[in-house]
Amino acid sequence: MANVAVVGAQWGDEGKGKIVDWLSNRADVVVRFQGGHNAGHTLVVGDQVYKLSLLPSGVVQGKPSFIGNGVVVDPWALLAEIGRIEAQGVKITPDLLALADNACLILPIHRELDSAREAAAGSSRIGTTGRGIGPAYEDKVGRRAIRVADLADPAALDAKIDRLLTHHDALRRGLDLPPVDSKALIAELIEVAVKVLPFARPVWRELDECVRRGDKILFEGAQGALLDIDHGTYPFVTSSNTVAGQAAAGSGLGPSRVGYVLGIVKAYTTRVGEGPFPTELKDATGQRLGERGHEFGTVTGRPRRCGWFDAVLVRQSIAVNGIDGIALTKLDVLDGFETLKICVGYRIGDRTFDYLPSGLKDQSAVEPIYEDIEGWSESTRGARSWREMPANAIKYVRRIEELTGAPVALLGTSPEREDTILMRDPFQG
């Protein structure tokens, strides 16, 4: 049996929620290893719809779930999310959920700084969610962050907050923000500590025990590889590493324990926020994809930009992540299109590329080179076997495999968990 790391292979919003939910039903434990509450998963279980941001998807299955050290955690957002899920009948206890005691916290000052900088940037804004994730990661690498374990040591908070505010108050002056009331901030932290600390534990140690027992671990990524701080469309990216390699660092387990890497890939392409998007469709076809796919951000509610499938970018993600197989989602959205297009390369002037260049100028200038694929009029929605699939839909899937160099392990044909065609069980390696 193999452990499985799930990563988005596009710009996020690939339908990871459904696939992670499907896999968590087969896993023993689930661990979230990066990002913050700027990423959302929508899970549909029976007639219940769960919208998760920080909580690993395993909680709705009653599976032991871990928030790893690679996640930046807004404790107030976490408690609010726990309250929402409990209101839907899922009891979140410390036996079910563990929070890494060495995870860094998102504080109110991070949210304020995030929003103020975006507002000041004007037309140069990056398109953050304003939830403080970027500033929190900055403090983490700047070695001035407040961590979960610090909540258990109120006597030491004064000095730690003073050091943090030496940096933040200087930034705030430049943005015409008032200085931070350190005493009020400490009081907020002491108040929230009582509710958060029962979940705090050395997650790396418990996961090591899971490995030694032979438990099947599902590593749950957030966002997508094209938003990775190193490998994404910089600077229009998130503030963490979203690629599969982060599953080890962000959970506290060694790389050899990560196992099978499953890349989630939408049958077309979407993006939320600013940044390059070579296959974006700003016409009726793009609108049709958005309407049929219900393309709105789970967390932000922002409409997603839509375009044709980009095999160049997915192939690049497969290489960077070491993806073993892909889960192709939302194929049913393409039902009824007479002709589909797949991007097979890029052109800038008289130059052609089989990858996306790193320079922002080149990324903005690339033009897609398309291959036409015959569509299908039959419905794929709800199909659970190849026998139920139209011939041209199968050809489309096979062409994606050829162009990206990775086999399709799972094929999703609706938002429902069981409307999934299994070609290869990732937990079998």
Stockholm file with secondary structure:
# STOCKHOLM 1.0

chainA/1-429         MANVAVVGAQWGDEGKGKIVDWLSNRADVVVRFQGGHNAGHTLVVGDQVYKLSLLPSGVVQGKPSFIGNGVVVDPWALLAEIGRIEAQGVKITPDLLALADNACLILPIHRELDSAREAAAGSSRIGTTGRGIGPAYEDKVGRRAIRVADLADPAALDAKIDRLLTHHDALRRGLDLPPVDSKALIAELIEVAVKVLPFARPVWRELDECVRRGDKILFEGAQGALLDIDHGTYPFVTSSNTVAGQAAAGSGLGPSRVGYVLGIVKAYTTRVGEGPFPTELKDATGQRLGERGHEFGTVTGRPRRCGWFDAVLVRQSIAVNGIDGIALTKLDVLDGFETLKICVGYRIGDRTFDYLPSGLKDQSAVEPIYEDIEGWSESTRGARSWREMPANAIKYVRRIEELTGAPVALLGTSPEREDTILMRDPFQG
#=GR chainA/1-429 SS CCCEEEEESSSSCSSHHHHHHHHHTTCSEEEECSBCTTCCEEEEETTEEEEESSSCGGGGGTCCEEECTTBEECHHHHHHHHHHHHHTTCCCCTTTEEEETTCEECCHHHHHHHHHHHHHHGGGCCCCCSSSHHHHHHHHHTTCCCBGGGGGCHHHHHHHHHHHHHHHHHHHHHTTCCCCCHHHHHHHHHHHHHHHGGGEECHHHHHHHHHHHTCCEEEECCSCGGGCTTTSSTTSSCSSCCSTTHHHHTTTCCGGGTCEEEEEEESSEEECSSSCCTTBCCSHHHHHHHHHTTCBCTTTCCBCEEECEEHHHHHHHHHHHTCSEEEEECGGGGTTCSEEEEEEEEEETTEEESSCCSSHHHHHHCEEEEEEEECCSSCCTTCCSGGGSCHHHHHHHHHHHHHHTCCEEEEECSSSTTCEEESSCGGGC
#=GC SS_cons         CCCEEEEESSSSCSSHHHHHHHHHTTCSEEEECSBCTTCCEEEEETTEEEEESSSCGGGGGTCCEEECTTBEECHHHHHHHHHHHHHTTCCCCTTTEEEETTCEECCHHHHHHHHHHHHHHGGGCCCCCSSSHHHHHHHHHTTCCCBGGGGGCHHHHHHHHHHHHHHHHHHHHHTTCCCCCHHHHHHHHHHHHHHHGGGEECHHHHHHHHHHHTCCEEEECCSCGGGCTTTSSTTSSCSSCCSTTHHHHTTTCCGGGTCEEEEEEESSEEECSSSCCTTBCCSHHHHHHHHHTTCBCTTTCCBCEEECEEHHHHHHHHHHHTCSEEEEECGGGGTTCSEEEEEEEEEETTEEESSCCSSHHHHHHCEEEEEEEECCSSCCTTCCSGGGSCHHHHHHHHHHHHHHTCCEEEEECSSSTTCEEESSCGGGC
//
